[in-house]
Amino acid sequence: MTFPEGFLWGAATASYQIEGAVREDGRGECIWSRFSHTSGKVLNGDTGDVACDHYHLYRSDVVLMARIGLRAYRFSIAWPRVLPFGTGAPNEVGLDFYDRLVDELLAVNIRPFVTLYHWDLPQALQDRGGWDNPEVVQWFGEYTDRVSRRLGDRVKDWITLNEPWVVAFLGNWLGIHAPGLCDLGTAYRVLHHQLLAHGAAIAILRRNVQDVSAGITIDLGYFEPATERSEDVQAAWREDGFKNRWLLDAVFKGHYPTDVINWVAEWLDGIDLDAVAQAAAPLDFLGINYYTRTLVEAASSGVTAARPVKPANAAFTTMGWEVYPEGLYQLLVRVHREYQPRALFVTENGAAFADVLTPDGKVHDEARRDYLRQHFDAAERAIQAGVPLRGYFVWSLMDNFEWSLGYTQRFGIVYVDYATQQRIVKDSGQWYAEVIRQNQILA
Ligand code: IFM
């Protein structure tokens, strides 16, 4: 169970989920500040105002990462820290923060992976339509240009977008994420514009960053039919088209899948589908976020005419997600076979459990350790099968703001006591440190 030499073991976070300091040093308001301060949108009225206070504690957080032995750290830039109103005059003080963070990381040999967009769109842009406004391609380009010109001499690994599907559908169709809209046509336009913005950003990164390695992170679902009945098999395929192929085909083939276009046509009005060819700029890598599988059966209504079925005898995380490592193996092998990305990273994988800080001052999170062990094993099998998997980022470095679920879900390998901001490396984190040190999966 030894991993290839140089395999990049890492951990991931995102700006709004950990930074806090939302009104400091000229940062502008983002859609998640607005959404979380709107009554009833986030569990317990939680917000990212303080979160893990990483904006102030980043130095000691990097020390912690070095103690764990991380080889790479994936974090995102808060667009409104850099451009408080989304476009126009940059906020140099905001950029300085990321500048210092990058320097701290490099000083301890941790390779920074920067995600440009992990959901904190400037509210000023949302007020102009946000991702639904075609001008967003230009806005995102301007932002990408600013950040990459500032950090590109030291940061070589860039991810344009995190989980564009979630941004589009949870934020604009289901309304459970910012900006909280409920319209499927809007969701499709938002997704389309993100893909165009991604393509444009790749070109900018190539221009600004010498020796760049640029990619995108897509959350892939693993869908299996609940039975062998052909209607369930077709339902699972539709879910796959809705969630996976729509993005993978766009990014790797420059077009949307025809079968899906046919049954979502009524929501695609006004979208120039051919323009998605611009999203297929060659990539250096694809980032995959994987958490669970969904068992599917046919239904008589709903966009995909399918519904999830709860598997029997399965283990679940506190998110209600089934623990299903085989899905990671299957997805890695399939993406490699069908889309041939130059390289792959697992840019997120991890689990939320009800962690308890025990009187011995520790967090004994065997369930998370088991979850990670099984998923590392799936990754290793994929590498053996020829998949060019180059690294693995555990979600998450530390417990943080889990969007509409607030602080109720703990995903970290580091426990955060939100009252004191004390960090405690969980047992899973100690174990991960040893996995990294030995570059192999340990019992
Ligand atoms: O916390 C999120 C992250 O921001 C995006 N991917 C899924 C994680 C767990 O829900």
Residues whose N, C-alpha, C, O or C-beta is under 5 A from the ligand:
A	BS01	IFM	A14
